Amino acid sequence: MESLSSSNNITSNCSFEKVDHLMQYLELVIYIPIFVFGLMFTVAALFVFCIFLRKWTESTIYMTNLALMDLLLLFLLPFKMQATNNRWSAYRQPLCSVLESLYFVGIYGSIYTIMCIAVDRWMAICHPFKAKQIRSPTAALGICVGIWGLVLAVIFPTTYSFREADHKDFHCFHRFSKKGWKPVVIICVQVFGFLVPALVVVYCSVRTIWTLHKSGQHSQQSRACVKIIVSSLSAFLVPFTPSHLGILLQFLVHQSVIQDCSAQVSISLFIQITMCLSNITCCLDGLCYYFIAHEVRSTRNTFRWSVTSQRRPTFSTSEH
């Protein structure tokens, strides 16, 4: 998303050299821990879901999809770190556009996957009878494939046109052309990329937690469910709210609504920092992976315990 953080030459009288110089070091300080810890959490989650648990429920399918989105983001971080301090040759613009598009696929694929997790929990707890007819691992898999198809179909044609062909060296993941700041583009990003999913996630999360609280259930499974909901909500709001606020402010700068030079410099720094920190979703999702894995194991152990407890009385009655 740093490609949206075009800050230079917005106002000819403003200098952004200090911001760019600071971000050359700050991006590396932010990216390296995210890459290391995010990779650990994501690979561990895929190992647990695909090899250790091997129980394909709706939750594990959505979480596996979220881990794949995170893995895509983490795969691109080394390219972003390299592009921070190095200019790319003009002939590498097509490659850069592909990498930028894949980055947006990872970001907005994660957003829509978290939204689907919230809806799935809401449906299962608040509307259990309808959920039996609608929810299934096959449906969850189809929705995940649909998310990939949607974000690829929307983002690739759009992002690929944001870099104008020229013969100058450039910084990949930075400074889109004016096409990237068109009102229609930013409105779609804000509304369909963030606001609508955010409203859905918040509504479903609040309603689900309220239903669990109202039912008076305080079992281990209900507590685990609340933890999954809260961790998913945090993994959505913490990384993506500041970054989309930064996009809105930078859009106002490009539309000459904000003309004060010091405000433009502050906004430039704000959007670049928040864009970097939006990648922390790869680490926050680790909480979701842990609670889902714990829930699946608890369910499996509960099932084994119930089967065993049913067998013991039968065995003892047959002896007497």
C-alpha positions as CSV (number, residue, x, y, z in Angstrom):
1,M,0.0,0.0,0.0
2,E,3.0,2.3,0.1
3,S,2.4,2.9,-3.5
4,L,-0.5,5.1,-2.4
5,S,1.8,7.1,-0.2
6,S,3.0,9.4,-3.0
7,S,4.2,12.5,-1.2
8,N,6.7,14.3,-3.3
9,N,5.8,17.2,-5.6
10,I,2.2,17.5,-4.3
11,T,3.0,21.1,-3.6
12,S,6.0,22.6,-5.3
13,N,6.9,24.7,-2.3
14,C,6.9,21.8,0.2
15,S,9.9,19.7,0.8
16,F,9.4,16.0,1.8
17,E,13.1,15.1,1.9
18,K,13.2,14.7,5.7
19,V,10.2,12.4,5.6
20,D,11.6,10.3,2.8
21,H,15.0,10.1,4.6
22,L,13.4,9.0,7.8
23,M,11.2,6.4,6.2
24,Q,14.2,4.8,4.5
25,Y,15.3,3.6,8.0
26,L,11.9,3.4,9.7
27,E,10.5,1.0,7.1
28,L,13.3,-1.5,7.7
29,V,12.8,-1.2,11.5
30,I,9.1,-2.0,11.0
31,Y,9.3,-4.6,8.3
32,I,12.1,-6.9,9.6
33,P,10.3,-7.9,12.9
34,I,7.0,-8.2,11.0
35,F,8.6,-10.5,8.4
36,V,10.3,-12.7,11.0
37,F,7.4,-13.1,13.4
38,G,4.8,-13.1,10.7
39,L,6.5,-15.9,8.8
40,M,6.9,-18.0,12.0
41,F,3.2,-17.6,12.9
42,T,1.9,-18.2,9.4
43,V,4.0,-21.2,8.6
44,A,3.2,-22.7,12.0
45,A,-0.5,-22.1,11.4
46,L,-0.5,-23.8,7.9
47,F,1.4,-26.7,9.4
48,V,-1.1,-27.1,12.3
49,F,-4.2,-26.7,10.1
50,C,-3.0,-28.8,7.1
51,I,-0.9,-31.6,8.8
52,F,-1.5,-31.7,12.6
53,L,-5.3,-31.1,12.9
54,R,-6.4,-32.3,9.4
55,K,-10.0,-31.4,10.4
56,W,-11.5,-29.2,7.7
57,T,-14.2,-27.2,9.4
58,E,-15.5,-23.8,8.2
59,S,-13.2,-22.1,10.7
60,T,-10.1,-23.9,9.7
61,I,-10.8,-23.3,6.0
62,Y,-11.2,-19.6,6.5
63,M,-8.1,-19.5,8.7
64,T,-6.1,-21.4,6.1
65,N,-7.2,-18.9,3.5
66,L,-6.2,-16.0,5.8
67,A,-2.8,-17.6,6.4
68,L,-2.3,-17.9,2.6
69,M,-3.1,-14.2,2.2
70,D,-0.6,-13.4,5.0
71,L,2.0,-15.5,3.3
72,L,1.5,-13.6,0.1
73,L,2.1,-10.3,2.0
74,L,5.2,-11.7,3.7
75,F,6.5,-12.9,0.3
76,L,6.4,-9.3,-1.0
77,L,8.0,-7.7,2.1
78,P,11.6,-8.3,0.9
79,F,10.8,-6.6,-2.4
80,K,9.4,-3.7,-0.5
81,M,12.4,-3.5,1.7
82,Q,14.7,-3.6,-1.3
83,A,12.7,-0.9,-3.1
84,T,12.9,1.4,-0.1
85,N,16.5,2.4,-0.7
86,N,17.0,1.3,-4.3
87,R,15.7,2.6,-7.6
88,W,14.4,0.2,-10.2
89,S,15.3,0.4,-13.9
90,A,12.5,1.6,-16.2
91,Y,12.2,-1.8,-17.9
92,R,11.1,-3.4,-14.6
93,Q,7.9,-1.4,-14.4
94,P,5.7,-4.3,-15.5
95,L,7.3,-6.5,-12.8
96,C,6.7,-3.8,-10.2
97,S,3.0,-3.4,-11.3
98,V,2.5,-7.2,-10.8
99,L,4.1,-7.1,-7.3
100,E,2.1,-4.0,-6.3
101,S,-1.1,-5.7,-7.5
102,L,-0.3,-8.9,-5.5
103,Y,0.3,-6.8,-2.5
104,F,-3.2,-5.2,-2.7
105,V,-4.6,-8.7,-3.3
106,G,-3.1,-9.8,0.0
107,I,-4.3,-6.7,1.9
108,Y,-7.9,-6.7,0.6
109,G,-8.1,-10.5,0.5
110,S,-7.3,-10.5,4.2
111,I,-9.9,-7.9,4.9
112,Y,-12.6,-9.9,3.1
113,T,-11.5,-13.2,4.7
114,I,-11.8,-11.6,8.2
115,M,-15.2,-10.3,7.3
116,C,-16.3,-13.8,6.2
117,I,-15.0,-15.2,9.5
118,A,-17.1,-12.7,11.4
119,V,-20.2,-13.5,9.4
120,D,-19.6,-17.2,9.8
121,R,-19.4,-17.0,13.6
122,W,-22.5,-14.7,13.7
123,M,-24.5,-17.1,11.6
124,A,-23.5,-20.1,13.6
125,I,-24.3,-18.5,17.0
126,C,-27.1,-16.1,16.3
127,H,-28.9,-18.1,13.7
128,P,-28.0,-21.7,14.4
129,F,-31.0,-23.3,12.5
130,K,-30.3,-21.3,9.3
131,A,-26.6,-22.0,9.8
132,K,-27.2,-25.8,9.5
133,Q,-28.6,-25.3,6.0
134,I,-26.1,-22.7,4.8
135,R,-22.8,-23.4,6.6
136,S,-20.6,-26.3,5.3
137,P,-16.9,-26.8,4.6
138,T,-17.7,-26.9,0.9
139,A,-19.5,-23.6,1.1
140,A,-16.6,-22.1,3.0
141,L,-14.1,-23.3,0.4
142,G,-16.2,-21.9,-2.4
143,I,-16.3,-18.5,-0.6
144,C,-12.5,-18.5,-0.2
145,V,-12.1,-19.2,-3.9
146,G,-14.5,-16.5,-4.6
147,I,-12.5,-14.0,-2.5
148,W,-9.4,-14.8,-4.5
149,G,-11.2,-14.5,-7.8
150,L,-12.9,-11.1,-6.8
151,V,-9.7,-9.4,-5.5
152,L,-7.7,-10.6,-8.5
153,A,-10.3,-9.5,-11.0
154,V,-10.7,-6.1,-9.5
155,I,-7.2,-5.2,-8.4
156,F,-5.0,-6.4,-11.2
157,P,-6.6,-4.5,-14.1
158,T,-6.9,-1.4,-11.9
159,T,-3.5,-1.3,-10.2
160,Y,-1.6,-2.2,-13.4
161,S,-2.8,1.1,-15.1
162,F,-1.5,3.3,-12.2
163,R,2.1,3.5,-13.5
164,E,2.6,5.5,-16.6
165,A,5.3,4.2,-18.9
166,D,8.4,6.3,-18.9
167,H,12.2,5.8,-19.2
168,K,13.2,6.9,-15.8
169,D,14.4,4.9,-12.8
170,F,11.8,4.7,-10.1
171,H,11.0,3.4,-6.6
172,C,8.6,0.5,-6.7
173,F,5.7,0.5,-4.2
174,H,5.9,4.3,-4.1
175,R,4.4,7.2,-6.0
176,F,1.5,6.2,-8.1
177,S,0.5,8.4,-11.0
178,K,-2.5,10.7,-10.8
179,K,-4.7,7.9,-12.0
180,G,-4.2,6.2,-8.6
181,W,-5.7,9.3,-6.9
182,K,-8.9,9.6,-9.0
183,P,-12.0,10.2,-6.8
184,V,-13.7,7.1,-8.1
185,V,-10.7,5.0,-7.2
186,I,-10.3,6.3,-3.6
187,I,-14.1,6.2,-3.0
188,C,-14.2,2.5,-4.0
189,V,-11.1,1.8,-1.9
190,Q,-12.6,3.5,1.1
191,V,-16.2,2.2,0.8
192,F,-15.8,-1.3,-0.6
193,G,-12.3,-1.9,0.6
194,F,-12.7,-0.8,4.2
195,L,-16.0,0.8,5.4
196,V,-18.4,-1.9,4.3
197,P,-16.3,-4.8,5.6
198,A,-15.6,-2.8,8.8
199,L,-19.3,-2.3,9.5
200,V,-20.0,-6.0,8.8
201,V,-17.2,-7.2,11.1
202,V,-18.1,-4.8,13.9
203,Y,-21.8,-5.6,13.7
204,C,-21.4,-9.4,13.5
205,S,-18.8,-9.3,16.3
206,V,-20.9,-7.3,18.7
207,R,-24.0,-9.3,18.0
208,T,-22.3,-12.6,18.5
209,I,-20.6,-11.6,21.8
210,W,-23.9,-10.2,23.0
211,T,-25.8,-13.4,22.1
212,L,-23.2,-15.5,23.9
213,H,-23.4,-13.2,27.0
214,K,-27.2,-13.2,26.9
215,S,-27.4,-16.9,26.7
216,G,-25.5,-17.2,30.0
217,Q,-23.1,-19.8,28.6
218,H,-19.7,-19.7,30.2
219,S,-18.3,-22.9,28.9
220,Q,-14.8,-23.3,27.6
221,Q,-16.0,-23.3,24.0
222,S,-18.0,-20.1,24.4
223,R,-15.0,-18.3,26.0
224,A,-12.8,-19.6,23.1
225,C,-15.3,-18.2,20.6
226,V,-15.2,-14.8,22.2
227,K,-11.4,-14.8,22.0
228,I,-11.6,-15.7,18.3
229,I,-14.1,-12.9,17.7
230,V,-12.0,-10.3,19.6
231,S,-8.8,-11.3,18.0
232,S,-10.3,-11.2,14.5
233,L,-11.8,-7.7,15.3
234,S,-8.4,-6.5,16.5
235,A,-6.6,-8.0,13.4
236,F,-9.0,-5.9,11.3
237,L,-9.3,-2.6,13.0
238,V,-5.8,-2.1,14.4
239,P,-3.9,-2.3,11.1
240,F,-6.4,-1.1,8.6
241,T,-8.2,1.8,10.3
242,P,-5.2,4.2,10.5
243,S,-4.0,3.3,7.0
244,H,-7.3,4.0,5.3
245,L,-7.6,7.3,7.3
246,G,-4.1,8.1,5.9
247,I,-5.4,7.4,2.4
248,L,-8.3,9.7,2.9
249,L,-6.1,12.5,4.2
250,Q,-3.6,12.1,1.3
251,F,-6.5,12.2,-1.1
252,L,-7.6,15.5,0.3
253,V,-4.1,16.8,-0.2
254,H,-4.2,15.7,-3.9
255,Q,-7.5,17.4,-4.3
256,S,-6.0,20.6,-2.9
257,V,-8.4,20.6,0.0
258,I,-5.5,20.6,2.4
259,Q,-2.9,23.1,1.2
260,D,-0.9,24.0,4.3
261,C,2.7,22.8,3.8
262,S,3.3,21.6,7.4
263,A,0.0,19.7,7.3
264,Q,1.0,18.0,4.0
265,V,4.4,17.0,5.5
266,S,2.7,15.5,8.6
267,I,0.1,13.7,6.5
268,S,2.9,12.3,4.3
269,L,4.7,10.9,7.4
270,F,1.4,9.6,8.9
271,I,0.3,7.7,5.8
272,Q,3.7,6.1,5.2
273,I,4.0,4.9,8.8
274,T,0.4,3.6,8.9
275,M,0.9,1.8,5.6
276,C,4.0,0.1,7.0
277,L,2.2,-0.8,10.2
278,S,-0.8,-2.2,8.3
279,N,1.4,-5.2,7.6
280,I,1.3,-6.1,11.3
281,T,-1.9,-7.9,10.4
282,C,0.3,-10.9,9.6
283,C,1.3,-11.0,13.3
284,L,-2.1,-10.2,14.8
285,D,-3.6,-13.0,12.8
286,G,-1.4,-15.3,14.8
287,L,-3.9,-14.9,17.7
288,C,-6.7,-16.0,15.5
289,Y,-4.7,-19.1,14.4
290,Y,-4.0,-20.0,17.9
291,F,-7.5,-19.7,19.2
292,I,-9.0,-21.6,16.2
293,A,-6.5,-24.4,16.6
294,H,-7.2,-24.6,20.3
295,E,-11.0,-24.7,19.6
296,V,-10.7,-27.5,17.1
297,R,-8.5,-29.5,19.5
298,S,-10.9,-28.9,22.4
299,T,-13.9,-30.0,20.2
300,R,-12.0,-33.2,19.2
301,N,-11.0,-33.9,22.8
302,T,-14.6,-33.3,24.0
303,F,-15.9,-35.7,21.4
304,R,-13.4,-38.4,22.5
305,W,-14.3,-37.9,26.1
306,S,-18.0,-38.2,25.5
307,V,-17.6,-41.4,23.4
308,T,-15.4,-42.9,26.2
309,S,-17.8,-41.9,28.9
310,Q,-20.7,-43.5,27.0
311,R,-18.7,-46.8,26.5
312,R,-17.8,-47.2,30.2
313,P,-21.3,-47.6,31.6
314,T,-22.2,-50.0,28.8
315,F,-19.1,-52.1,29.6
316,S,-19.8,-52.2,33.3
317,T,-23.5,-53.1,32.9
318,S,-22.6,-56.0,30.7
319,E,-20.4,-57.4,33.4
320,H,-23.0,-57.5,36.2
